[in-house]
Amino acid sequence: MARRTKDWNEGLAKDLKNSQFAREFLLAAIDEGISLQLALGKVIRAIGVKEFAAKIGMESPNLLRAINPRHNPTQATINRLLNPFGLKLSLAPIDKFKRSHAA
């Protein structure tokens, strides 16, 4: 994995404070196979844990637990974290698979 410079990381952290940039970052992370919790963690820490927790009406410790990869947040919690970016967790069919009738 390529090493990033301090300036690069500081620039990314600054950019992630922009909600539209953060939204695109999250979408790109998922497309690249990066864990949603890791990507959300990077965005939330760039914004500020306390500030983001206040924005979504969640206690900071609960927020930190939700973005910790060792914990398994509910879909409702993930959607609560994604809502400020105009996103939600959902399933979409893959074109190559045809829906079959339930047995």
C-alpha atoms as one frame of an Amber mdcrd trajectory, in Angstrom:
protein
   0.000   0.000   0.000   1.311   3.435  -0.894   2.354   5.673   1.970   0.574
   8.992   2.171   2.226  12.224   3.167   1.037  14.295   6.100  -0.021  17.072
   3.687  -2.104  14.601   1.653  -3.910  13.328   4.766  -4.533  16.865   6.023
  -5.894  17.851   2.612  -8.201  14.833   2.561  -9.430  15.594   6.088 -10.214
  19.165   5.014 -12.048  17.965   1.890 -14.085  15.428   3.884 -15.668  18.281
   5.843 -17.560  19.129   2.642 -20.716  16.962   2.686 -20.824  16.503  -1.106
 -17.161  15.432  -1.199 -17.754  13.118   1.772 -20.737  11.577  -0.032 -18.657
  10.854  -3.133 -15.845   9.527  -0.926 -18.233   7.065   0.742 -19.664   5.904
  -2.574 -16.184   5.440  -4.049 -14.999   3.566  -0.955 -17.852   1.070  -1.288
 -17.139   0.644  -5.008 -13.505  -0.106  -4.141 -14.511  -2.721  -1.560 -13.515
  -0.686   1.493 -15.496  -1.411   4.649 -18.381   1.008   5.144 -17.494   1.349
   8.831 -13.887   2.271   7.996 -14.952   4.829   5.389 -17.570   6.332   7.700
 -15.012   6.450  10.481 -12.607   8.459   8.332 -15.345  10.912   7.321 -16.778
  11.286  10.823 -13.355  11.831  12.395 -12.568  14.473   9.752 -15.803  16.299
  10.569 -15.321  15.805  14.313 -16.915  13.064  16.384 -18.651  15.419  18.820
 -19.911  17.689  16.049 -21.239  14.781  13.976 -22.820  13.110  17.014 -24.649
  16.339  17.843 -25.773  16.686  14.219 -27.429  13.252  14.198 -28.573  13.288
  17.840 -26.386  10.429  19.045 -24.039  10.225  22.013 -20.341  10.284  21.044
 -19.507   6.906  22.656 -22.368   5.260  20.749 -21.161   6.854  17.530 -17.622
   5.602  18.097 -18.969   2.123  18.801 -20.998   2.177  15.562 -17.953   2.973
  13.415 -15.700   0.480  15.198 -15.149  -2.532  12.881 -15.320  -4.873  15.897
 -18.965  -3.930  16.435 -21.937  -4.746  14.252 -24.310  -1.755  14.039 -27.906
  -2.244  12.942 -29.113  -1.116   9.549 -31.052   1.663  11.287 -27.844   2.943
  12.904 -25.919   2.819   9.622 -28.733   4.709   7.909 -28.686   7.300  10.696
 -24.965   7.832  10.029 -25.446   7.984   6.251 -28.482  10.293   6.294 -26.520
  13.599   6.513 -24.852  12.627   3.213 -28.131  11.824   1.477 -27.374   8.094
   1.501 -28.934   4.947   2.923 -28.004   1.292   3.051 -30.034  -0.843   0.676
 -29.851  -3.848  -1.621 -29.940  -3.717  -5.384 -30.242  -6.635  -7.791 -27.270
  -7.512  -9.944 -28.225  -7.447 -13.625 -26.745 -10.839 -14.446 -28.979 -12.631
 -11.925 -32.629 -13.150 -12.778 -35.117 -13.135  -9.965 -36.565 -16.573  -9.387
 -39.873 -17.437  -7.849 -39.852 -18.180  -4.131 -40.336 -21.818  -3.240
